[in-house]
Amino acid sequence: MRTISQLPRTRASLGVLAVFVALMAIPAATKRGAGNEPVRVEGGLISGTTEDGGRAYKGIPYAAPPVGDLRWKPPQPVVAWTGVRSGDTVGAACPHLARAAAGFLAEVTEPKREDCLFLDVWTAARPGDRRPVMVWYHGGGWRSGSGTPVDKESDLRNAQRVGGHRTFNLPMRTWARLATAAGRSKTFMYYFSHVPPHPAKDQLGAYHTGEIPYVFNDLGQHTWAFQPHDYRLADLMSSYWVQFATAGDPNGGRRPQWVPFDLRNEPYLEFGETVAVRHHLLKPQLDFIEQVQQRRSTFD
């Protein structure tokens, strides 16, 4: 699986600014079972489970365990197994220091081991289908976290304490500028200003990661008081992401046109109470922070 854009997708707090990752559409597994029959992957046969009308294959090794002589080395080919490997449980998380109890993200719930190179796959594809693939890179700042979904509303309590503009928005604008200047592929930037109906919405506002249930059209993971606009926004955002993963461009159909980023106008698509193209996101604030950082660097 390869990316055709050099930038990962990242989010911001109190209004999300991000650069898309375009994923190459790849065929479904070459030998996919019908129903819950085992499927063959590179290492051997693996069984799955049924979830929400699709199938889930969890804990699939994608490389050899990075232990012993392989510690701190590039990933090596997966070690084949015999028989049918059960895919009903997620793999171990990579070792990392425990998160603070009052931190922004909760500690992972799965075991932590050096043998931690696993993938979880969810699919509704049928035998022979060729469907686009979307890859989720978990957060944690390269220091913690895992790919296992964690649904804890308490994780969001300290969202406003994250340094939004400096930590997220300015780096994303910088990345968008660099990617556009490189000219290798189109870059699409968005700003999520919609306030989800979280119980602490008055304190959180449009918080860091708040757009994720909308992107994956998975509002049902929460028991919040969603309104019709929330469901419409989830349908719209998820359709952009699927189209982008399919064709490398989010535009198509009757969706509002998403203008690629350019260095002169710096357009972005705002997902708020309305969905519209705007320009020069938070320019006074981000320019000021950028100038401060540049001045500080001259004294370092």
TORKOL-4160 file (C-alpha; in steps of 0.2 Angstrom, whole numbers, padded with zeros to 4 digits, m for minus):
300
<pt num="1" X="0000" Y="0000" Z="0000"/>
<pt num="2" X="0007" Y="0017" Z="m0005"/>
<pt num="3" X="0003" Y="0035" Z="m0002"/>
<pt num="4" X="0003" Y="0047" Z="m0017"/>
<pt num="5" X="0005" Y="0062" Z="m0006"/>
<pt num="6" X="0020" Y="0065" Z="0005"/>
<pt num="7" X="0010" Y="0073" Z="0019"/>
<pt num="8" X="0000" Y="0064" Z="0033"/>
<pt num="9" X="m0017" Y="0069" Z="0039"/>
<pt num="10" X="m0017" Y="0079" Z="0055"/>
<pt num="11" X="m0030" Y="0089" Z="0064"/>
<pt num="12" X="m0030" Y="0104" Z="0075"/>
<pt num="13" X="m0040" Y="0110" Z="0090"/>
<pt num="14" X="m0054" Y="0123" Z="0090"/>
<pt num="15" X="m0056" Y="0122" Z="0072"/>
<pt num="16" X="m0046" Y="0108" Z="0062"/>
<pt num="17" X="m0034" Y="0112" Z="0049"/>
<pt num="18" X="m0027" Y="0097" Z="0039"/>
<pt num="19" X="m0019" Y="0091" Z="0023"/>
<pt num="20" X="m0026" Y="0076" Z="0015"/>
<pt num="21" X="m0017" Y="0060" Z="0011"/>
<pt num="22" X="m0022" Y="0052" Z="m0005"/>
<pt num="23" X="m0022" Y="0033" Z="m0005"/>
<pt num="24" X="m0019" Y="0022" Z="m0020"/>
<pt num="25" X="m0035" Y="0012" Z="m0023"/>
<pt num="26" X="m0030" Y="m0006" Z="m0022"/>
<pt num="27" X="m0039" Y="m0022" Z="m0025"/>
<pt num="28" X="m0047" Y="m0032" Z="m0011"/>
<pt num="29" X="m0037" Y="m0047" Z="m0004"/>
<pt num="30" X="m0033" Y="m0059" Z="m0018"/>
<pt num="31" X="m0042" Y="m0073" Z="m0009"/>
<pt num="32" X="m0056" Y="m0067" Z="0001"/>
<pt num="33" X="m0068" Y="m0078" Z="0009"/>
<pt num="34" X="m0086" Y="m0077" Z="0008"/>
<pt num="35" X="m0095" Y="m0074" Z="0025"/>
<pt num="36" X="m0083" Y="m0078" Z="0039"/>
<pt num="37" X="m0072" Y="m0090" Z="0029"/>
<pt num="38" X="m0053" Y="m0088" Z="0032"/>
<pt num="39" X="m0044" Y="m0077" Z="0020"/>
<pt num="40" X="m0026" Y="m0078" Z="0014"/>
<pt num="41" X="m0014" Y="m0064" Z="0017"/>
<pt num="42" X="0005" Y="m0064" Z="0015"/>
<pt num="43" X="0008" Y="m0074" Z="0031"/>
<pt num="44" X="m0005" Y="m0087" Z="0029"/>
<pt num="45" X="m0024" Y="m0090" Z="0033"/>
<pt num="46" X="m0033" Y="m0078" Z="0045"/>
<pt num="47" X="m0051" Y="m0079" Z="0051"/>
<pt num="48" X="m0062" Y="m0064" Z="0055"/>
<pt num="49" X="m0078" Y="m0059" Z="0064"/>
<pt num="50" X="m0094" Y="m0050" Z="0058"/>
<pt num="51" X="m0096" Y="m0032" Z="0064"/>
<pt num="52" X="m0109" Y="m0020" Z="0058"/>
<pt num="53" X="m0113" Y="m0029" Z="0042"/>
<pt num="54" X="m0095" Y="m0031" Z="0037"/>
<pt num="55" X="m0080" Y="m0041" Z="0042"/>
<pt num="56" X="m0066" Y="m0037" Z="0054"/>
<pt num="57" X="m0049" Y="m0045" Z="0053"/>
<pt num="58" X="m0039" Y="m0040" Z="0068"/>
<pt num="59" X="m0021" Y="m0042" Z="0074"/>
<pt num="60" X="m0014" Y="m0046" Z="0057"/>
<pt num="61" X="0005" Y="m0046" Z="0057"/>
<pt num="62" X="0013" Y="m0036" Z="0043"/>
<pt num="63" X="0031" Y="m0039" Z="0048"/>
<pt num="64" X="0042" Y="m0050" Z="0058"/>
<pt num="65" X="0042" Y="m0046" Z="0077"/>
<pt num="66" X="0055" Y="m0032" Z="0080"/>
<pt num="67" X="0064" Y="m0041" Z="0094"/>
<pt num="68" X="0081" Y="m0048" Z="0098"/>
<pt num="69" X="0093" Y="m0045" Z="0083"/>
<pt num="70" X="0079" Y="m0036" Z="0074"/>
<pt num="71" X="0077" Y="m0023" Z="0087"/>
<pt num="72" X="0080" Y="m0005" Z="0080"/>
<pt num="73" X="0081" Y="m0013" Z="0063"/>
<pt num="74" X="0070" Y="m0009" Z="0047"/>
<pt num="75" X="0054" Y="m0020" Z="0047"/>
<pt num="76" X="0058" Y="m0038" Z="0040"/>
<pt num="77" X="0046" Y="m0049" Z="0030"/>
<pt num="78" X="0032" Y="m0057" Z="0040"/>
<pt num="79" X="0035" Y="m0074" Z="0047"/>
<pt num="80" X="0023" Y="m0086" Z="0040"/>
<pt num="81" X="0011" Y="m0097" Z="0051"/>
<pt num="82" X="0003" Y="m0113" Z="0049"/>
<pt num="83" X="m0016" Y="m0117" Z="0051"/>
<pt num="84" X="m0029" Y="m0103" Z="0053"/>
<pt num="85" X="m0024" Y="m0088" Z="0063"/>
<pt num="86" X="m0038" Y="m0080" Z="0073"/>
<pt num="87" X="m0042" Y="m0062" Z="0069"/>
<pt num="88" X="m0054" Y="m0058" Z="0083"/>
<pt num="89" X="m0042" Y="m0049" Z="0094"/>
<pt num="90" X="m0032" Y="m0033" Z="0091"/>
<pt num="91" X="m0013" Y="m0035" Z="0092"/>
<pt num="92" X="m0002" Y="m0028" Z="0106"/>
<pt num="93" X="0003" Y="m0009" Z="0106"/>
<pt num="94" X="0021" Y="m0004" Z="0105"/>
<pt num="95" X="0029" Y="0000" Z="0122"/>
<pt num="96" X="0028" Y="0017" Z="0128"/>
<pt num="97" X="0027" Y="0027" Z="0144"/>
<pt num="98" X="0010" Y="0028" Z="0152"/>
<pt num="99" X="m0001" Y="0043" Z="0149"/>
<pt num="100" X="m0005" Y="0054" Z="0163"/>
<pt num="101" X="m0022" Y="0050" Z="0171"/>
<pt num="102" X="m0028" Y="0068" Z="0166"/>
<pt num="103" X="m0021" Y="0069" Z="0149"/>
<pt num="104" X="m0029" Y="0073" Z="0133"/>
<pt num="105" X="m0029" Y="0054" Z="0127"/>
<pt num="106" X="m0033" Y="0039" Z="0137"/>
<pt num="107" X="m0020" Y="0025" Z="0140"/>
<pt num="108" X="m0021" Y="0011" Z="0128"/>
<pt num="109" X="m0031" Y="m0004" Z="0134"/>
<pt num="110" X="m0022" Y="m0018" Z="0125"/>
<pt num="111" X="m0006" Y="m0026" Z="0131"/>
<pt num="112" X="0011" Y="m0017" Z="0126"/>
<pt num="113" X="0025" Y="m0028" Z="0119"/>
<pt num="114" X="0039" Y="m0026" Z="0107"/>
<pt num="115" X="0030" Y="m0038" Z="0096"/>
<pt num="116" X="0018" Y="m0025" Z="0090"/>
<pt num="117" X="0018" Y="m0024" Z="0071"/>
<pt num="118" X="0000" Y="m0028" Z="0068"/>
<pt num="119" X="m0014" Y="m0021" Z="0057"/>
<pt num="120" X="m0033" Y="m0021" Z="0059"/>
<pt num="121" X="m0044" Y="m0022" Z="0044"/>
<pt num="122" X="m0063" Y="m0019" Z="0042"/>
<pt num="123" X="m0071" Y="m0022" Z="0025"/>
<pt num="124" X="m0088" Y="m0025" Z="0017"/>
<pt num="125" X="m0080" Y="m0030" Z="0000"/>
<pt num="126" X="m0086" Y="m0046" Z="m0009"/>
<pt num="127" X="m0075" Y="m0058" Z="m0018"/>
<pt num="128" X="m0067" Y="m0049" Z="m0033"/>
<pt num="129" X="m0072" Y="m0032" Z="m0028"/>
<pt num="130" X="m0059" Y="m0018" Z="m0031"/>
<pt num="131" X="m0062" Y="m0005" Z="m0018"/>
<pt num="132" X="m0052" Y="0011" Z="m0012"/>
<pt num="133" X="m0042" Y="0009" Z="0004"/>
<pt num="134" X="m0042" Y="0021" Z="0018"/>
<pt num="135" X="m0028" Y="0020" Z="0031"/>
<pt num="136" X="m0029" Y="0027" Z="0049"/>
<pt num="137" X="m0013" Y="0033" Z="0057"/>
<pt num="138" X="m0017" Y="0034" Z="0076"/>
<pt num="139" X="m0012" Y="0050" Z="0086"/>
<pt num="140" X="0001" Y="0051" Z="0100"/>
<pt num="141" X="0015" Y="0062" Z="0094"/>
<pt num="142" X="0026" Y="0047" Z="0089"/>
<pt num="143" X="0028" Y="0044" Z="0108"/>
<pt num="144" X="0012" Y="0034" Z="0113"/>
<pt num="145" X="m0005" Y="0028" Z="0107"/>
<pt num="146" X="m0011" Y="0013" Z="0096"/>
<pt num="147" X="m0022" Y="0010" Z="0082"/>
<pt num="148" X="m0036" Y="0003" Z="0093"/>
<pt num="149" X="m0051" Y="0014" Z="0093"/>
<pt num="150" X="m0054" Y="0020" Z="0111"/>
<pt num="151" X="m0071" Y="0028" Z="0115"/>
<pt num="152" X="m0069" Y="0038" Z="0131"/>
<pt num="153" X="m0078" Y="0054" Z="0132"/>
<pt num="154" X="m0067" Y="0059" Z="0146"/>
<pt num="155" X="m0052" Y="0059" Z="0134"/>
<pt num="156" X="m0059" Y="0076" Z="0127"/>
<pt num="157" X="m0060" Y="0085" Z="0144"/>
<pt num="158" X="m0043" Y="0094" Z="0142"/>
<pt num="159" X="m0044" Y="0097" Z="0123"/>
<pt num="160" X="m0044" Y="0116" Z="0125"/>
<pt num="161" X="m0027" Y="0114" Z="0134"/>
<pt num="162" X="m0019" Y="0109" Z="0118"/>
<pt num="163" X="m0009" Y="0123" Z="0110"/>
<pt num="164" X="m0021" Y="0124" Z="0095"/>
<pt num="165" X="m0014" Y="0137" Z="0083"/>
<pt num="166" X="0005" Y="0134" Z="0087"/>
<pt num="167" X="0004" Y="0115" Z="0088"/>
<pt num="168" X="m0008" Y="0111" Z="0074"/>
<pt num="169" X="m0014" Y="0126" Z="0063"/>
<pt num="170" X="0002" Y="0134" Z="0059"/>
<pt num="171" X="0011" Y="0118" Z="0055"/>
<pt num="172" X="m0003" Y="0112" Z="0044"/>
<pt num="173" X="m0003" Y="0129" Z="0034"/>
<pt num="174" X="0016" Y="0127" Z="0033"/>
<pt num="175" X="0014" Y="0109" Z="0026"/>
<pt num="176" X="0001" Y="0114" Z="0014"/>
<pt num="177" X="0012" Y="0128" Z="0007"/>
<pt num="178" X="0027" Y="0116" Z="0006"/>
<pt num="179" X="0017" Y="0103" Z="m0003"/>
<pt num="180" X="0010" Y="0115" Z="m0015"/>
<pt num="181" X="0027" Y="0123" Z="m0019"/>
<pt num="182" X="0034" Y="0105" Z="m0022"/>
<pt num="183" X="0021" Y="0103" Z="m0036"/>
<pt num="184" X="0020" Y="0084" Z="m0034"/>
<pt num="185" X="0001" Y="0082" Z="m0031"/>
<pt num="186" X="m0014" Y="0093" Z="m0026"/>
<pt num="187" X="m0016" Y="0098" Z="m0008"/>
<pt num="188" X="m0033" Y="0100" Z="0000"/>
<pt num="189" X="m0035" Y="0109" Z="0016"/>
<pt num="190" X="m0050" Y="0110" Z="0028"/>
<pt num="191" X="m0056" Y="0118" Z="0043"/>
<pt num="192" X="m0068" Y="0110" Z="0055"/>
<pt num="193" X="m0078" Y="0123" Z="0065"/>
<pt num="194" X="m0093" Y="0113" Z="0069"/>
<pt num="195" X="m0096" Y="0111" Z="0087"/>
<pt num="196" X="m0101" Y="0092" Z="0090"/>
<pt num="197" X="m0115" Y="0090" Z="0103"/>
<pt num="198" X="m0103" Y="0084" Z="0116"/>
<pt num="199" X="m0109" Y="0085" Z="0134"/>
<pt num="200" X="m0095" Y="0098" Z="0137"/>
<pt num="201" X="m0098" Y="0107" Z="0121"/>
<pt num="202" X="m0098" Y="0124" Z="0129"/>
<pt num="203" X="m0081" Y="0121" Z="0136"/>
<pt num="204" X="m0074" Y="0111" Z="0121"/>
<pt num="205" X="m0080" Y="0120" Z="0106"/>
<pt num="206" X="m0074" Y="0113" Z="0090"/>
<pt num="207" X="m0060" Y="0102" Z="0098"/>
<pt num="208" X="m0045" Y="0092" Z="0092"/>
<pt num="209" X="m0051" Y="0076" Z="0084"/>
<pt num="210" X="m0069" Y="0082" Z="0084"/>
<pt num="211" X="m0071" Y="0079" Z="0066"/>
<pt num="212" X="m0066" Y="0060" Z="0066"/>
<pt num="213" X="m0084" Y="0053" Z="0069"/>
<pt num="214" X="m0090" Y="0064" Z="0055"/>
<pt num="215" X="m0076" Y="0059" Z="0043"/>
<pt num="216" X="m0080" Y="0040" Z="0046"/>
<pt num="217" X="m0099" Y="0043" Z="0047"/>
<pt num="218" X="m0099" Y="0034" Z="0063"/>
<pt num="219" X="m0109" Y="0046" Z="0075"/>
<pt num="220" X="m0117" Y="0030" Z="0082"/>
<pt num="221" X="m0101" Y="0027" Z="0093"/>
<pt num="222" X="m0107" Y="0041" Z="0104"/>
<pt num="223" X="m0124" Y="0044" Z="0113"/>
<pt num="224" X="m0124" Y="0063" Z="0111"/>
<pt num="225" X="m0139" Y="0073" Z="0105"/>
<pt num="226" X="m0135" Y="0073" Z="0087"/>
<pt num="227" X="m0146" Y="0084" Z="0076"/>
<pt num="228" X="m0151" Y="0082" Z="0057"/>
<pt num="229" X="m0136" Y="0094" Z="0053"/>
<pt num="230" X="m0124" Y="0082" Z="0061"/>
<pt num="231" X="m0130" Y="0068" Z="0051"/>
<pt num="232" X="m0129" Y="0078" Z="0035"/>
<pt num="233" X="m0112" Y="0084" Z="0039"/>
<pt num="234" X="m0106" Y="0066" Z="0042"/>
<pt num="235" X="m0113" Y="0060" Z="0025"/>
<pt num="236" X="m0105" Y="0075" Z="0016"/>
<pt num="237" X="m0088" Y="0073" Z="0025"/>
<pt num="238" X="m0087" Y="0055" Z="0023"/>
<pt num="239" X="m0091" Y="0056" Z="0005"/>
<pt num="240" X="m0077" Y="0068" Z="0002"/>
<pt num="241" X="m0064" Y="0056" Z="0010"/>
<pt num="242" X="m0070" Y="0041" Z="0001"/>
<pt num="243" X="m0070" Y="0050" Z="m0016"/>
<pt num="244" X="m0052" Y="0056" Z="m0012"/>
<pt num="245" X="m0046" Y="0039" Z="m0008"/>
<pt num="246" X="m0054" Y="0032" Z="m0024"/>
<pt num="247" X="m0048" Y="0045" Z="m0036"/>
<pt num="248" X="m0035" Y="0056" Z="m0027"/>
<pt num="249" X="m0047" Y="0071" Z="m0028"/>
<pt num="250" X="m0062" Y="0074" Z="m0016"/>
<pt num="251" X="m0073" Y="0083" Z="m0029"/>
<pt num="252" X="m0087" Y="0075" Z="m0039"/>
<pt num="253" X="m0106" Y="0073" Z="m0038"/>
<pt num="254" X="m0116" Y="0087" Z="m0031"/>
<pt num="255" X="m0104" Y="0091" Z="m0017"/>
<pt num="256" X="m0098" Y="0109" Z="m0015"/>
<pt num="257" X="m0082" Y="0111" Z="m0025"/>
<pt num="258" X="m0066" Y="0109" Z="m0015"/>
<pt num="259" X="m0053" Y="0120" Z="m0022"/>
<pt num="260" X="m0035" Y="0114" Z="m0021"/>
<pt num="261" X="m0023" Y="0124" Z="m0010"/>
<pt num="262" X="m0013" Y="0137" Z="m0020"/>
<pt num="263" X="0000" Y="0149" Z="m0013"/>
<pt num="264" X="m0009" Y="0165" Z="m0019"/>
<pt num="265" X="m0026" Y="0163" Z="m0012"/>
<pt num="266" X="m0023" Y="0149" Z="0001"/>
<pt num="267" X="m0041" Y="0142" Z="m0001"/>
<pt num="268" X="m0048" Y="0129" Z="0011"/>
<pt num="269" X="m0065" Y="0121" Z="0014"/>
<pt num="270" X="m0074" Y="0125" Z="0030"/>
<pt num="271" X="m0085" Y="0112" Z="0038"/>
<pt num="272" X="m0096" Y="0121" Z="0050"/>
<pt num="273" X="m0114" Y="0126" Z="0051"/>
<pt num="274" X="m0112" Y="0129" Z="0032"/>
<pt num="275" X="m0099" Y="0121" Z="0020"/>
<pt num="276" X="m0090" Y="0134" Z="0010"/>
<pt num="277" X="m0073" Y="0138" Z="0002"/>
<pt num="278" X="m0064" Y="0152" Z="0011"/>
<pt num="279" X="m0046" Y="0159" Z="0010"/>
<pt num="280" X="m0031" Y="0163" Z="0021"/>
<pt num="281" X="m0036" Y="0154" Z="0036"/>
<pt num="282" X="m0033" Y="0163" Z="0053"/>
<pt num="283" X="m0020" Y="0173" Z="0043"/>
<pt num="284" X="m0017" Y="0187" Z="0057"/>
<pt num="285" X="m0015" Y="0175" Z="0071"/>
<pt num="286" X="m0004" Y="0162" Z="0061"/>
<pt num="287" X="0007" Y="0176" Z="0054"/>
<pt num="288" X="0010" Y="0183" Z="0071"/>
<pt num="289" X="0014" Y="0166" Z="0078"/>
<pt num="290" X="0026" Y="0162" Z="0063"/>
<pt num="291" X="0035" Y="0179" Z="0066"/>
<pt num="292" X="0037" Y="0176" Z="0084"/>
<pt num="293" X="0044" Y="0158" Z="0081"/>
<pt num="294" X="0056" Y="0165" Z="0067"/>
<pt num="295" X="0062" Y="0179" Z="0079"/>
<pt num="296" X="0065" Y="0166" Z="0093"/>
<pt num="297" X="0075" Y="0155" Z="0081"/>
<pt num="298" X="0087" Y="0169" Z="0078"/>
<pt num="299" X="0092" Y="0169" Z="0097"/>
<pt num="300" X="0094" Y="0150" Z="0098"/>
